[in-house]
Amino acid sequence: MFNILIVDDQKNMRESLAIAFKRAGYNVDSVENGENAVKLQGDNFYDLVMLDLKMEDMDGLEVLSHIKQINLATEVIVMTAFGTIDSAIEAMRKGAYDYATKPFQLTDILSVVERALEKKRLTDKVANLQREIKDKYKFDGVVGNSPVMMRVLNILMELANSESTVLITGESGTGKELIARAIHNNSRRSNKPFVVVNCGALPESLQESELFGHVIGSFTDAVKDKKGIFLEAQGGTLFLDEIGETSLSSQVKLLRFLQNGEIRRVGDNKPIFLDVRIIVATNKDLDEATKGGTFRKDLFYRLNVIRIHLPPLRERKEDIHVLVNYFVNKYSNKLEKKLPEITADAMLLLMNYSWPGNVRELENVIERAVTLVMGDKIESSDLALHDSLETDNIDVMMENGGIRAALAQQERKTIIESLRRYAGNRKLAASNLGISTTTLWRKMKEYHIIPKTSYNTENT
């Protein structure tokens, strides 16, 4: 049975709502002011709060912030007169489920309550499922309760007893390596090596030697035998990140391995047979790369046995709350600091930011905030973020080409600001953005950002 709290300074409203909700089968409490509401919320668990926005002792928006800080899972429906619709919309931005304008029909409000509690029921079901998954599987760092992340978790569970090759796609910073680690940690190979290779960081001339090894004298600098990364992963899992950056000659050797488990070191005609599971990831469109001739079609078919796509964080913003809480806990424990509270305004800023660097950028932002915060609350000013979706700016950007143009313009601005902050040092700027230096360089070319030692907005 669901528990509902009614907060309204009008006695008639409280009593009529209480009678209607009790008849519908809910447990109901009611209070006449915000102070008592906050106290009750702290002492009890409420699934839903009916909250009047205009009360004498404490503004409804303030009460809403306290309710969400005490229990983020509590759904809130705000009640307001026609003259305060703007405040009601602001309440929804701060986490309210919906608003009802006074006067209203009890049948209408009961329908809204039913929808809110159904959402609460599904959210609780997801949370319980995640706890069960966490107890049974090793999915450290794979966090999220959005429908897409639940589908990813289901795939990961199915892969626990599989040896299939996996292709993970998604933008930089979406957590592709975490997914690969989760697959390895829940496989029969979990006690064997998990070897990570960023193919984009390997010079094309050295890729074959680094991946497959070489024998002494096979080329000028081959002064001794080299084992190679494939041999290091023997018995375990090899994660090839940015697989789209591999040379065509390396692709041929990888294809041979996938076909018969065989590699040949550079300069050696003797085959070596290995037991290695392959997981690859890319932020490129490999379908397009095969059409352009930069990626072998037969290799793509071999890799594309099971595909897991991780959408960008801006497309699954319902995960931001749980990710923020996860990272705040992670870095508070790591730094042995008291767990700080995220204010409603700070969370609103995090929810509205476009996150060009995805989950990795969010983690960096939270780590910095937890490290530097002096008090027991993380305010919006502690996040070192500019609100990328301010209304005044978004209207102008929408007029100039729609949401894609708006996001691109903000991404360009964010990259320039990071480069300026680190005096043009691309490695530091990329780390701050939560992306690889390869991705940063590609974005700089895409947005015509000229590399300089110092950056002035008017020159870029």
NUFIZA-72755 format. One record per residue (C-alpha): residue in three letters; y, z, x. Coordinates in steps of 0.2 Angstrom, whole numbers, plus 5000, padded with zeros to 4 digits. Each point is the difference from the previous one (the first is absolute). Layout:
BEGIN
@resn: Ala | north: Y | up: Z | east: X
...
END
This chain:
BEGIN
@resn: Met | north: 5000 | up: 5000 | east: 5000
@resn: Phe | north: 5017 | up: 4995 | east: 5007
@resn: Asn | north: 5014 | up: 5013 | east: 5003
@resn: Ile | north: 5018 | up: 4995 | east: 4994
@resn: Leu | north: 5016 | up: 5009 | east: 5004
@resn: Ile | north: 5015 | up: 4997 | east: 4989
@resn: Val | north: 5018 | up: 5003 | east: 5007
@resn: Asp | north: 5014 | up: 4999 | east: 4988
@resn: Asp | north: 5015 | up: 5012 | east: 4996
@resn: Gln | north: 4999 | up: 4995 | east: 4982
@resn: Lys | north: 4988 | up: 5012 | east: 4990
@resn: Asn | north: 4996 | up: 4988 | east: 4986
@resn: Met | north: 4995 | up: 4986 | east: 5012
@resn: Arg | north: 4989 | up: 5012 | east: 5010
@resn: Glu | north: 4991 | up: 5006 | east: 4985
@resn: Ser | north: 4997 | up: 4983 | east: 4991
@resn: Leu | north: 4993 | up: 4992 | east: 5016
@resn: Ala | north: 4989 | up: 5016 | east: 5003
@resn: Ile | north: 4993 | up: 4998 | east: 4983
@resn: Ala | north: 4997 | up: 4981 | east: 5001
@resn: Phe | north: 4991 | up: 5002 | east: 5017
@resn: Lys | north: 4989 | up: 5015 | east: 4995
@resn: Arg | north: 4994 | up: 4990 | east: 4985
@resn: Ala | north: 4996 | up: 4986 | east: 5012
@resn: Gly | north: 4989 | up: 5012 | east: 5010
@resn: Tyr | north: 5011 | up: 5004 | east: 5015
@resn: Asn | north: 5003 | up: 5017 | east: 5007
@resn: Val | north: 5019 | up: 5003 | east: 4999
@resn: Asp | north: 5013 | up: 5011 | east: 5008
@resn: Ser | north: 5019 | up: 4999 | east: 4997
@resn: Val | north: 5016 | up: 5007 | east: 5008
@resn: Glu | north: 5018 | up: 4998 | east: 4997
@resn: Asn | north: 5007 | up: 4997 | east: 5017
@resn: Gly | north: 4996 | up: 4992 | east: 5017
@resn: Glu | north: 4999 | up: 5016 | east: 5010
@resn: Asn | north: 4986 | up: 5007 | east: 4989
@resn: Ala | north: 4992 | up: 4983 | east: 5001
@resn: Val | north: 4999 | up: 4999 | east: 5019
@resn: Lys | north: 4993 | up: 5018 | east: 5000
@resn: Leu | north: 4986 | up: 4995 | east: 4988
@resn: Gln | north: 4996 | up: 4985 | east: 5009
@resn: Gly | north: 4998 | up: 5010 | east: 5016
@resn: Asp | north: 4989 | up: 5012 | east: 4992
@resn: Asn | north: 4989 | up: 4988 | east: 4989
@resn: Phe | north: 4993 | up: 4983 | east: 5000
@resn: Tyr | north: 5008 | up: 4987 | east: 4988
@resn: Asp | north: 4994 | up: 4983 | east: 4997
@resn: Leu | north: 5016 | up: 4994 | east: 4991
@resn: Val | north: 5018 | up: 5007 | east: 4999
@resn: Met | north: 5011 | up: 4995 | east: 4985
@resn: Leu | north: 5017 | up: 5002 | east: 5008
@resn: Asp | north: 5018 | up: 5000 | east: 4992
@resn: Leu | north: 5013 | up: 4993 | east: 5012
@resn: Lys | north: 5015 | up: 5009 | east: 4994
@resn: Met | north: 4998 | up: 5019 | east: 5001
@resn: Glu | north: 5013 | up: 5013 | east: 5004
@resn: Asp | north: 4992 | up: 5010 | east: 5014
@resn: Met | north: 4992 | up: 4986 | east: 5011
@resn: Asp | north: 5002 | up: 4981 | east: 4998
@resn: Gly | north: 4984 | up: 4991 | east: 4995
@resn: Leu | north: 5000 | up: 4990 | east: 5016
@resn: Glu | north: 5000 | up: 5015 | east: 5011
@resn: Val | north: 4985 | up: 5007 | east: 4989
@resn: Leu | north: 4991 | up: 4984 | east: 5003
@resn: Ser | north: 5002 | up: 5001 | east: 5019
@resn: His | north: 4993 | up: 5018 | east: 5000
@resn: Ile | north: 4985 | up: 4995 | east: 4988
@resn: Lys | north: 4995 | up: 4985 | east: 5011
@resn: Gln | north: 5002 | up: 5011 | east: 5016
@resn: Ile | north: 4988 | up: 5013 | east: 4993
@resn: Asn | north: 4988 | up: 4988 | east: 4994
@resn: Leu | north: 5002 | up: 4981 | east: 5002
@resn: Ala | north: 4986 | up: 4996 | east: 4988
@resn: Thr | north: 5009 | up: 5008 | east: 4985
@resn: Glu | north: 5006 | up: 4986 | east: 4988
@resn: Val | north: 5017 | up: 5002 | east: 4993
@resn: Ile | north: 5008 | up: 4992 | east: 4985
@resn: Val | north: 5019 | up: 5003 | east: 4998
@resn: Met | north: 5009 | up: 5002 | east: 4984
@resn: Thr | north: 5018 | up: 4994 | east: 4999
@resn: Ala | north: 5014 | up: 4995 | east: 4988
@resn: Phe | north: 5007 | up: 4982 | east: 4999
@resn: Gly | north: 5014 | up: 5005 | east: 5011
@resn: Thr | north: 4990 | up: 5005 | east: 5015
@resn: Ile | north: 4988 | up: 4985 | east: 5002
@resn: Asp | north: 5006 | up: 4997 | east: 5018
@resn: Ser | north: 4994 | up: 5018 | east: 5004
@resn: Ala | north: 4983 | up: 4996 | east: 4992
@resn: Ile | north: 4998 | up: 4985 | east: 5010
@resn: Glu | north: 5005 | up: 5010 | east: 5016
@resn: Ala | north: 4987 | up: 5012 | east: 4995
@resn: Met | north: 4987 | up: 4987 | east: 4999
@resn: Arg | north: 5005 | up: 4994 | east: 5018
@resn: Lys | north: 4997 | up: 5018 | east: 5005
@resn: Gly | north: 4982 | up: 5000 | east: 4993
@resn: Ala | north: 5001 | up: 5003 | east: 4981
@resn: Tyr | north: 4987 | up: 4990 | east: 4990
@resn: Asp | north: 5011 | up: 4995 | east: 4986
@resn: Tyr | north: 5015 | up: 5005 | east: 4990
@resn: Ala | north: 5002 | up: 5002 | east: 4981
@resn: Thr | north: 5017 | up: 4999 | east: 4991
@resn: Lys | north: 5005 | up: 5013 | east: 4988
@resn: Pro | north: 4997 | up: 5000 | east: 4985
@resn: Phe | north: 4983 | up: 4993 | east: 5000
@resn: Gln | north: 4984 | up: 5000 | east: 4989
@resn: Leu | north: 4986 | up: 5012 | east: 5004
@resn: Thr | north: 4987 | up: 4986 | east: 4998
@resn: Asp | north: 5010 | up: 4990 | east: 5014
@resn: Ile | north: 5001 | up: 5014 | east: 5012
@resn: Leu | north: 4981 | up: 5004 | east: 4998
@resn: Ser | north: 4996 | up: 4982 | east: 5004
@resn: Val | north: 5011 | up: 5002 | east: 5016
@resn: Val | north: 4991 | up: 5016 | east: 5004
@resn: Glu | north: 4983 | up: 4993 | east: 4998
@resn: Arg | north: 5004 | up: 4986 | east: 5012
@resn: Ala | north: 5007 | up: 5012 | east: 5013
@resn: Leu | north: 4985 | up: 5011 | east: 4999
@resn: Glu | north: 4988 | up: 4985 | east: 5001
@resn: Lys | north: 5009 | up: 4995 | east: 5016
@resn: Lys | north: 4998 | up: 5018 | east: 5006
@resn: Arg | north: 4981 | up: 5000 | east: 4996
@resn: Leu | north: 4998 | up: 4984 | east: 5010
@resn: Thr | north: 5010 | up: 5006 | east: 5014
@resn: Asp | north: 4989 | up: 5016 | east: 5001
@resn: Lys | north: 4985 | up: 4990 | east: 4999
@resn: Val | north: 5005 | up: 4990 | east: 5015
@resn: Ala | north: 5005 | up: 5016 | east: 5009
@resn: Asn | north: 4982 | up: 5007 | east: 4997
@resn: Leu | north: 4992 | up: 4984 | east: 5005
@resn: Gln | north: 5010 | up: 5000 | east: 5016
@resn: Arg | north: 4994 | up: 5018 | east: 5004
@resn: Glu | north: 4982 | up: 4995 | east: 4997
@resn: Ile | north: 5002 | up: 4985 | east: 5011
@resn: Lys | north: 5008 | up: 5011 | east: 5014
@resn: Asp | north: 4986 | up: 5012 | east: 4999
@resn: Lys | north: 4987 | up: 4987 | east: 5001
@resn: Tyr | north: 5008 | up: 4987 | east: 5011
@resn: Lys | north: 5010 | up: 5000 | east: 5016
@resn: Phe | north: 5016 | up: 4991 | east: 4994
@resn: Asp | north: 5013 | up: 5009 | east: 5011
@resn: Gly | north: 5017 | up: 4993 | east: 4998
@resn: Val | north: 4995 | up: 4988 | east: 4986
@resn: Val | north: 5012 | up: 5007 | east: 4987
@resn: Gly | north: 5006 | up: 4994 | east: 4983
@resn: Asn | north: 4997 | up: 5001 | east: 4982
@resn: Ser | north: 5006 | up: 4983 | east: 4994
@resn: Pro | north: 4987 | up: 4988 | east: 4991
@resn: Val | north: 4999 | up: 4989 | east: 5016
@resn: Met | north: 4996 | up: 5015 | east: 5011
@resn: Met | north: 4987 | up: 5006 | east: 4989
@resn: Arg | north: 4992 | up: 4983 | east: 5000
@resn: Val | north: 5001 | up: 5000 | east: 5019
@resn: Leu | north: 4991 | up: 5017 | east: 5000
@resn: Asn | north: 4987 | up: 4994 | east: 4989
@resn: Ile | north: 4997 | up: 4985 | east: 5012
@resn: Leu | north: 4999 | up: 5012 | east: 5015
@resn: Met | north: 4987 | up: 5011 | east: 4991
@resn: Glu | north: 4990 | up: 4984 | east: 4997
@resn: Leu | north: 5001 | up: 4995 | east: 5018
@resn: Ala | north: 4993 | up: 5017 | east: 5006
@resn: Asn | north: 4982 | up: 4993 | east: 5001
@resn: Ser | north: 5005 | up: 4982 | east: 5005
@resn: Glu | north: 5001 | up: 4990 | east: 5016
@resn: Ser | north: 5011 | up: 4986 | east: 4993
@resn: Thr | north: 5014 | up: 4993 | east: 5010
@resn: Val | north: 5017 | up: 5005 | east: 4992
@resn: Leu | north: 5017 | up: 4992 | east: 4999
@resn: Ile | north: 5014 | up: 5011 | east: 4997
@resn: Thr | north: 5017 | up: 4991 | east: 4996
@resn: Gly | north: 5017 | up: 5007 | east: 4997
@resn: Glu | north: 5018 | up: 5002 | east: 5008
@resn: Ser | north: 5002 | up: 5010 | east: 5016
@resn: Gly | north: 5000 | up: 5018 | east: 4997
@resn: Thr | north: 4990 | up: 5000 | east: 4984
@resn: Gly | north: 4986 | up: 5010 | east: 5008
@resn: Lys | north: 4987 | up: 4987 | east: 5004
@resn: Glu | north: 4993 | up: 5010 | east: 5015
@resn: Leu | north: 4998 | up: 5015 | east: 4989
@resn: Ile | north: 4989 | up: 4990 | east: 4989
@resn: Ala | north: 4990 | up: 4993 | east: 5014
@resn: Arg | north: 4997 | up: 5018 | east: 5007
@resn: Ala | north: 4995 | up: 5006 | east: 4983
@resn: Ile | north: 4987 | up: 4986 | east: 4999
@resn: His | north: 4993 | up: 5005 | east: 5017
@resn: Asn | north: 5001 | up: 5019 | east: 4997
@resn: Asn | north: 4989 | up: 4998 | east: 4984
@resn: Ser | north: 4987 | up: 4988 | east: 5008
@resn: Arg | north: 4984 | up: 5002 | east: 5009
@resn: Arg | north: 5011 | up: 4997 | east: 5016
@resn: Ser | north: 5011 | up: 5014 | east: 4998
@resn: Asn | north: 4994 | up: 5009 | east: 5016
@resn: Lys | north: 5002 | up: 4984 | east: 5010
@resn: Pro | north: 5016 | up: 4993 | east: 5007
@resn: Phe | north: 5014 | up: 4994 | east: 4989
@resn: Val | north: 5010 | up: 4988 | east: 5011
@resn: Val | north: 5017 | up: 4993 | east: 4995
@resn: Val | north: 5007 | up: 4984 | east: 5007
@resn: Asn | north: 5017 | up: 4993 | east: 4996
@resn: Cys | north: 4997 | up: 4981 | east: 5003
@resn: Gly | north: 5019 | up: 4997 | east: 4999
@resn: Ala | north: 5003 | up: 5011 | east: 5015
@resn: Leu | north: 4987 | up: 4990 | east: 5011
@resn: Pro | north: 5008 | up: 4985 | east: 5009
@resn: Glu | north: 4991 | up: 4984 | east: 4995
@resn: Ser | north: 4994 | up: 4996 | east: 5018
@resn: Leu | north: 4991 | up: 5017 | east: 5001
@resn: Gln | north: 4993 | up: 5002 | east: 4983
@resn: Glu | north: 4983 | up: 4993 | east: 5004
@resn: Ser | north: 4998 | up: 5011 | east: 5015
@resn: Glu | north: 5006 | up: 5016 | east: 4991
@resn: Leu | north: 4989 | up: 4998 | east: 4985
@resn: Phe | north: 4984 | up: 4993 | east: 5008
@resn: Gly | north: 5002 | up: 5005 | east: 5018
@resn: His | north: 4998 | up: 4989 | east: 5016
@resn: Val | north: 4989 | up: 4999 | east: 5015
@resn: Ile | north: 5007 | up: 5001 | east: 5018
@resn: Gly | north: 5008 | up: 4984 | east: 5006
@resn: Ser | north: 5001 | up: 4992 | east: 4983
@resn: Phe | north: 5019 | up: 4997 | east: 5003
@resn: Thr | north: 5013 | up: 5004 | east: 5013
@resn: Asp | north: 5003 | up: 5019 | east: 4996
@resn: Ala | north: 4981 | up: 5004 | east: 4995
@resn: Val | north: 4997 | up: 5010 | east: 5015
@resn: Lys | north: 4986 | up: 5010 | east: 4992
@resn: Asp | north: 4990 | up: 5000 | east: 4984
@resn: Lys | north: 5008 | up: 5005 | east: 4984
@resn: Lys | north: 4990 | up: 5007 | east: 4985
@resn: Gly | north: 5012 | up: 4995 | east: 4986
@resn: Ile | north: 5005 | up: 5008 | east: 4984
@resn: Phe | north: 4985 | up: 4994 | east: 4990
@resn: Leu | north: 4988 | up: 5009 | east: 5012
@resn: Glu | north: 5010 | up: 5016 | east: 4999
@resn: Ala | north: 4997 | up: 5000 | east: 4981
@resn: Gln | north: 4981 | up: 4998 | east: 5001
@resn: Gly | north: 4992 | up: 5009 | east: 4986
@resn: Gly | north: 5016 | up: 5003 | east: 4991
@resn: Thr | north: 5014 | up: 4991 | east: 4992
@resn: Leu | north: 5013 | up: 4988 | east: 5007
@resn: Phe | north: 5017 | up: 4999 | east: 4991
@resn: Leu | north: 5009 | up: 4984 | east: 5004
@resn: Asp | north: 5018 | up: 5003 | east: 4994
@resn: Glu | north: 5012 | up: 4984 | east: 4998
@resn: Ile | north: 4985 | up: 4989 | east: 5001
@resn: Gly | north: 5011 | up: 4985 | east: 4996
@resn: Glu | north: 5007 | up: 5001 | east: 5017
@resn: Thr | north: 4984 | up: 4996 | east: 5009
@resn: Ser | north: 4999 | up: 4984 | east: 5010
@resn: Leu | north: 4988 | up: 4986 | east: 4993
@resn: Ser | north: 4989 | up: 5002 | east: 5015
@resn: Ser | north: 4998 | up: 5019 | east: 4996
@resn: Gln | north: 4997 | up: 4995 | east: 4982
@resn: Val | north: 4985 | up: 4989 | east: 5006
@resn: Lys | north: 4992 | up: 5015 | east: 5009
@resn: Leu | north: 5003 | up: 5012 | east: 4986
@resn: Leu | north: 4992 | up: 4987 | east: 4988
@resn: Arg | north: 4985 | up: 4999 | east: 5011
@resn: Phe | north: 4998 | up: 5019 | east: 5000
@resn: Leu | north: 5001 | up: 5001 | east: 4981
@resn: Gln | north: 4987 | up: 4987 | east: 4998
@resn: Asn | north: 4987 | up: 5007 | east: 5012
@resn: Gly | north: 5006 | up: 5016 | east: 5008
@resn: Glu | north: 5003 | up: 4991 | east: 5017
@resn: Ile | north: 5014 | up: 5001 | east: 5013
@resn: Arg | north: 5002 | up: 4992 | east: 5017
@resn: Arg | north: 5012 | up: 5007 | east: 5013
@resn: Val | north: 5012 | up: 4988 | east: 5008
@resn: Gly | north: 4991 | up: 4990 | east: 5014
@resn: Asp | north: 4983 | up: 5006 | east: 4994
@resn: Asn | north: 4987 | up: 4989 | east: 4992
@resn: Lys | north: 4988 | up: 5015 | east: 4996
@resn: Pro | north: 5002 | up: 5006 | east: 4982
@resn: Ile | north: 5002 | up: 5018 | east: 4995
@resn: Phe | north: 4994 | up: 5006 | east: 4983
@resn: Leu | north: 5010 | up: 5014 | east: 4993
@resn: Asp | north: 4999 | up: 5011 | east: 4984
@resn: Val | north: 5018 | up: 5002 | east: 4995
@resn: Arg | north: 5008 | up: 5000 | east: 4983
@resn: Ile | north: 5016 | up: 4989 | east: 4998
@resn: Ile | north: 5015 | up: 5005 | east: 4990
@resn: Val | north: 5016 | up: 4990 | east: 5001
@resn: Ala | north: 5017 | up: 5001 | east: 4993
@resn: Thr | north: 5015 | up: 4989 | east: 4999
@resn: Asn | north: 5018 | up: 4999 | east: 4993
@resn: Lys | north: 4999 | up: 4981 | east: 5000
@resn: Asp | north: 4994 | up: 4988 | east: 4986
@resn: Leu | north: 4984 | up: 4994 | east: 5008
@resn: Asp | north: 4997 | up: 4988 | east: 4986
@resn: Glu | north: 5016 | up: 4991 | east: 5006
@resn: Ala | north: 4996 | up: 5002 | east: 5018
@resn: Thr | north: 4984 | up: 4990 | east: 4997
@resn: Lys | north: 5010 | up: 4987 | east: 4992
@resn: Gly | north: 5012 | up: 4999 | east: 5015
@resn: Gly | north: 4986 | up: 4999 | east: 5012
@resn: Thr | north: 5004 | up: 5017 | east: 5009
@resn: Phe | north: 4984 | up: 5009 | east: 4993
@resn: Arg | north: 4983 | up: 4993 | east: 4999
@resn: Lys | north: 4994 | up: 4998 | east: 4982
@resn: Asp | north: 4982 | up: 5004 | east: 5004
@resn: Leu | north: 5005 | up: 5016 | east: 5008
@resn: Phe | north: 5011 | up: 5004 | east: 4985
@resn: Tyr | north: 4985 | up: 4998 | east: 4989
@resn: Arg | north: 4989 | up: 5011 | east: 5011
@resn: Leu | north: 5014 | up: 5014 | east: 5000
@resn: Asn | north: 5004 | up: 4999 | east: 4982
@resn: Val | north: 4984 | up: 5009 | east: 4994
@resn: Ile | north: 5009 | up: 5015 | east: 4992
@resn: Arg | north: 5018 | up: 4999 | east: 4999
@resn: Ile | north: 5011 | up: 5016 | east: 4997
@resn: His | north: 5019 | up: 4996 | east: 4997
@resn: Leu | north: 5013 | up: 5014 | east: 5002
@resn: Pro | north: 5016 | up: 4996 | east: 4991
@resn: Pro | north: 5017 | up: 5005 | east: 5007
@resn: Leu | north: 5006 | up: 5018 | east: 4996
@resn: Arg | north: 5014 | up: 4992 | east: 4989
@resn: Glu | north: 4987 | up: 4993 | east: 4988
@resn: Arg | north: 4991 | up: 5017 | east: 4998
@resn: Lys | north: 5014 | up: 5013 | east: 4999
@resn: Glu | north: 4989 | up: 5011 | east: 4990
@resn: Asp | north: 4992 | up: 5005 | east: 5017
@resn: Ile | north: 5016 | up: 5006 | east: 5008
@resn: His | north: 5000 | up: 5017 | east: 4992
@resn: Val | north: 4982 | up: 5004 | east: 5006
@resn: Leu | north: 5003 | up: 4992 | east: 5017
@resn: Val | north: 5016 | up: 5010 | east: 5003
@resn: Asn | north: 4991 | up: 5016 | east: 4996
@resn: Tyr | north: 4985 | up: 4995 | east: 5011
@resn: Phe | north: 5012 | up: 4997 | east: 5015
@resn: Val | north: 5010 | up: 5015 | east: 4997
@resn: Asn | north: 4985 | up: 5011 | east: 5001
@resn: Lys | north: 4993 | up: 4990 | east: 5015
@resn: Tyr | north: 5015 | up: 5002 | east: 5011
@resn: Ser | north: 5004 | up: 5018 | east: 4994
@resn: Asn | north: 4983 | up: 5005 | east: 5005
@resn: Lys | north: 5001 | up: 4990 | east: 5017
@resn: Leu | north: 5017 | up: 5008 | east: 5004
@resn: Glu | north: 4995 | up: 5017 | east: 4993
@resn: Lys | north: 5015 | up: 5001 | east: 4989
@resn: Lys | north: 5002 | up: 5007 | east: 4983
@resn: Leu | north: 4997 | up: 4987 | east: 4987
@resn: Pro | north: 5017 | up: 4993 | east: 4994
@resn: Glu | north: 5004 | up: 4995 | east: 4983
@resn: Ile | north: 5005 | up: 4982 | east: 4996
@resn: Thr | north: 5015 | up: 5000 | east: 4988
@resn: Ala | north: 5001 | up: 4989 | east: 4985
@resn: Asp | north: 5014 | up: 4990 | east: 5007
@resn: Ala | north: 4991 | up: 4997 | east: 5016
@resn: Met | north: 4984 | up: 4995 | east: 4991
@resn: Leu | north: 5011 | up: 4988 | east: 4989
@resn: Leu | north: 5007 | up: 4992 | east: 5016
@resn: Leu | north: 4982 | up: 4998 | east: 5007
@resn: Met | north: 4995 | up: 4992 | east: 4983
@resn: Asn | north: 5014 | up: 4988 | east: 5000
@resn: Tyr | north: 4999 | up: 4994 | east: 5019
@resn: Ser | north: 4992 | up: 4983 | east: 5003
@resn: Trp | north: 4989 | up: 5006 | east: 5014
@resn: Pro | north: 4999 | up: 4984 | east: 5011
@resn: Gly | north: 4989 | up: 5009 | east: 5012
@resn: Asn | north: 4988 | up: 5006 | east: 4986
@resn: Val | north: 4990 | up: 5016 | east: 5001
@resn: Arg | north: 5003 | up: 5001 | east: 5019
@resn: Glu | north: 5018 | up: 5001 | east: 4998
@resn: Leu | north: 4999 | up: 5013 | east: 4987
@resn: Glu | north: 4989 | up: 5011 | east: 5011
@resn: Asn | north: 5013 | up: 4998 | east: 5014
@resn: Val | north: 5014 | up: 5005 | east: 4989
@resn: Ile | north: 4991 | up: 5015 | east: 4993
@resn: Glu | north: 4995 | up: 5005 | east: 5018
@resn: Arg | north: 5018 | up: 4999 | east: 5006
@resn: Ala | north: 5006 | up: 5010 | east: 4985
@resn: Val | north: 4987 | up: 5014 | east: 5001
@resn: Thr | north: 5003 | up: 5001 | east: 5019
@resn: Leu | north: 5019 | up: 5001 | east: 4999
@resn: Val | north: 5003 | up: 5010 | east: 4983
@resn: Met | north: 5008 | up: 5017 | east: 5003
@resn: Gly | north: 4998 | up: 5008 | east: 4983
@resn: Asp | north: 4986 | up: 5000 | east: 4988
@resn: Lys | north: 5005 | up: 4985 | east: 4990
@resn: Ile | north: 5000 | up: 4981 | east: 5005
@resn: Glu | north: 5016 | up: 4993 | east: 4993
@resn: Ser | north: 5004 | up: 4981 | east: 4998
@resn: Ser | north: 5012 | up: 5002 | east: 5015
@resn: Asp | north: 4984 | up: 5005 | east: 5011
@resn: Leu | north: 4992 | up: 4984 | east: 4997
@resn: Ala | north: 5011 | up: 4988 | east: 5010
@resn: Leu | north: 4998 | up: 4987 | east: 4987
@resn: His | north: 5013 | up: 4989 | east: 4991
@resn: Asp | north: 4996 | up: 4998 | east: 4982
@resn: Ser | north: 4995 | up: 4981 | east: 5000
@resn: Leu | north: 5001 | up: 4999 | east: 4981
@resn: Glu | north: 5017 | up: 5007 | east: 4996
@resn: Thr | north: 5006 | up: 4992 | east: 4984
@resn: Asp | north: 5016 | up: 4992 | east: 5006
@resn: Asn | north: 4991 | up: 4992 | east: 5014
@resn: Ile | north: 4985 | up: 4994 | east: 4991
@resn: Asp | north: 5011 | up: 4991 | east: 4987
@resn: Val | north: 5008 | up: 4990 | east: 5013
@resn: Met | north: 4984 | up: 4996 | east: 5009
@resn: Met | north: 4991 | up: 4995 | east: 4983
@resn: Glu | north: 5014 | up: 4987 | east: 4997
@resn: Asn | north: 4997 | up: 4992 | east: 5017
@resn: Gly | north: 4981 | up: 4996 | east: 4998
@resn: Gly | north: 4991 | up: 5013 | east: 4990
@resn: Ile | north: 4989 | up: 5015 | east: 5006
@resn: Arg | north: 4992 | up: 4991 | east: 5014
@resn: Ala | north: 5017 | up: 4996 | east: 5007
@resn: Ala | north: 5005 | up: 5018 | east: 4997
@resn: Leu | north: 4985 | up: 5007 | east: 5010
@resn: Ala | north: 5002 | up: 4987 | east: 5014
@resn: Gln | north: 5018 | up: 5005 | east: 5002
@resn: Gln | north: 4996 | up: 5018 | east: 5000
@resn: Glu | north: 4986 | up: 4997 | east: 5013
@resn: Arg | north: 5012 | up: 4990 | east: 5011
@resn: Lys | north: 5013 | up: 5014 | east: 4999
@resn: Thr | north: 4987 | up: 5014 | east: 5004
@resn: Ile | north: 4993 | up: 4990 | east: 5015
@resn: Ile | north: 5018 | up: 4998 | east: 5007
@resn: Glu | north: 5004 | up: 5018 | east: 4998
@resn: Ser | north: 4984 | up: 5005 | east: 5009
@resn: Leu | north: 5004 | up: 4988 | east: 5014
@resn: Arg | north: 5017 | up: 5007 | east: 5001
@resn: Arg | north: 4994 | up: 5018 | east: 5001
@resn: Tyr | north: 4989 | up: 4996 | east: 5015
@resn: Ala | north: 5012 | up: 4989 | east: 5009
@resn: Gly | north: 4989 | up: 4984 | east: 4997
@resn: Asn | north: 4984 | up: 5008 | east: 5006
@resn: Arg | north: 4987 | up: 4991 | east: 4989
@resn: Lys | north: 4986 | up: 5011 | east: 5004
@resn: Leu | north: 5009 | up: 5016 | east: 4995
@resn: Ala | north: 5008 | up: 4991 | east: 4985
@resn: Ala | north: 4983 | up: 4994 | east: 4994
@resn: Ser | north: 4993 | up: 5017 | east: 5002
@resn: Asn | north: 5014 | up: 5007 | east: 4989
@resn: Leu | north: 4997 | up: 4987 | east: 4987
@resn: Gly | north: 4982 | up: 5003 | east: 5000
@resn: Ile | north: 4995 | up: 4982 | east: 5004
@resn: Ser | north: 4993 | up: 4992 | east: 5016
@resn: Thr | north: 5011 | up: 4992 | east: 5013
@resn: Thr | north: 4992 | up: 4983 | east: 4995
@resn: Thr | north: 5005 | up: 5002 | east: 4982
@resn: Leu | north: 5017 | up: 5006 | east: 5005
@resn: Trp | north: 5002 | up: 4984 | east: 5011
@resn: Arg | north: 4994 | up: 4989 | east: 4986
@resn: Lys | north: 5012 | up: 5008 | east: 4988
@resn: Met | north: 5015 | up: 4998 | east: 5012
@resn: Lys | north: 4996 | up: 4981 | east: 5001
@resn: Glu | north: 4998 | up: 4999 | east: 4981
@resn: Tyr | north: 5017 | up: 5009 | east: 4997
@resn: His | north: 5009 | up: 4991 | east: 5014
@resn: Ile | north: 5003 | up: 5017 | east: 5009
@resn: Ile | north: 5006 | up: 4996 | east: 5018
@resn: Pro | north: 4993 | up: 5012 | east: 5013
@resn: Lys | north: 5014 | up: 5010 | east: 5008
@resn: Thr | north: 5002 | up: 5016 | east: 5010
@resn: Ser | north: 5012 | up: 5006 | east: 4987
@resn: Tyr | north: 5002 | up: 4995 | east: 4982
@resn: Asn | north: 5015 | up: 4997 | east: 4989
@resn: Thr | north: 4997 | up: 4996 | east: 4982
@resn: Glu | north: 5013 | up: 4986 | east: 5000
@resn: Asn | north: 4991 | up: 4991 | east: 5015
@resn: Thr | north: 4983 | up: 5000 | east: 4992
END
